[in-house]
């Protein structure tokens, strides 16, 4: 399927690995001009080289307002206004039961998973609005609508992302800027690798054993009984970035194998 984005300019955050990098590969393959950003500039530059020789990459700490402004200046200077922005950067953040998590844990998680996306969008929104055609896609999580008691800061931040996406979709659709979210569940990324490594150490089992027990005990509705693959999420993101999604706005697409118990 031709996604109709050849020649469009896209910025993907959280793009040195995982869902962000898989999305960058797919958009690049569809002919988009792709720019990557992540916290570690050396890592994201290496990632960009693996996508294509014409792919640009800039490091930026999205929790730092001044760094976000510098990122905007660098991107605008290199490629001009964006047509597509995919906000994929995030962390698991503070974990534990509610009474075990202090203000610092909440602040770090909300700062990274909610306020950083706000800053990124605010910086690039004027350019996205100017072109008369734009796509903004947030990567949220199943946790936004089905919260888990051992990672409530992450759940709350991702619920905020869905509210942000819906609100923005109401503000700018008539200008041609369509805003949507994608909510994955238990995808094979460095984030869930770290989660399963910790679980294996805590339970005295293998990495694969940790995945199996997690699925049985923590994600009983994830019917395919496996971790998702980043390309399976990137395919949905790419569709929402495309000309084919011209009547999709303010939606949340779950890529979760049924992990969320309700429709």
C-alpha positions, 0 to 999 in steps of 0.5 A: 500500500502506498501511504502517500507520504513520499517527500513528507518530513517526519521527526520521531522521538525516542528513536534510537531503538524500539518502536521509534526506530522501527517507525523511522525505518518504515516511514523512510522506506515509504519515501519520507524524509526522516529525522530522529531524536533521542537523549544520547546523540551518539546512539541516535546518530548510529541508529540513523545511519542504520536506517539510511544515509540521508537520515538526520539525527539530533540528541536532546533531553526532552525534559529540558525546555531549553534543549527542546528549543535547541532541537527545534532550531536544529531540525528547522534549520536542517529540514524546515517545517515538519509534516509528521511528528511521532512522539515515542520517547518515554520511560517505565519510571517509578515502580512499586505500590502507591505507598512506596513511591515518593514525589521524586518518583512521580516527578521523574515519570510525569516529567518524562512521559507527559511534560516532555511530550507537551514541550516537544509538541509545543515547539514543533506545532507552529510548523505542523500547522503551517503546511495545511497537512500534518500528522501527530501521533503519540505512543501511549500504552495499554496502561492508560486505560487499564492501569496496574497498581505497581506502576501508577505514575506511568499509567497516569502519565499515559492517560494524560497523553490520551487526553492530550491527543484528544484535546489537540485533535479537536483544536487543529483538525480543520487546519489539516493537522490530524492527531491520534495515539497508539497504545501498545502492550508488552512489546519486545523493546529495551524497556520490557527487556529490562522489566523481564531481566529484573523479573527473572532475577527476582523470581530466580527463573530464566528470561523466557520463564519471566516472560511466560510467568508475566503473561500468565500472572499479569497479562491474562487477556493478552491472548497471543501469549507473546511479546509484540514486535516493534514492527507490528506497532510501527505499521499502525503508526505509519498508517496514522502518519499517512494520507490513507488515514485522512479521516482518522482523528482523535483516535487511540489504536490499541496494539495489544493482542487483547491485553486490555480486557474491554473493547 
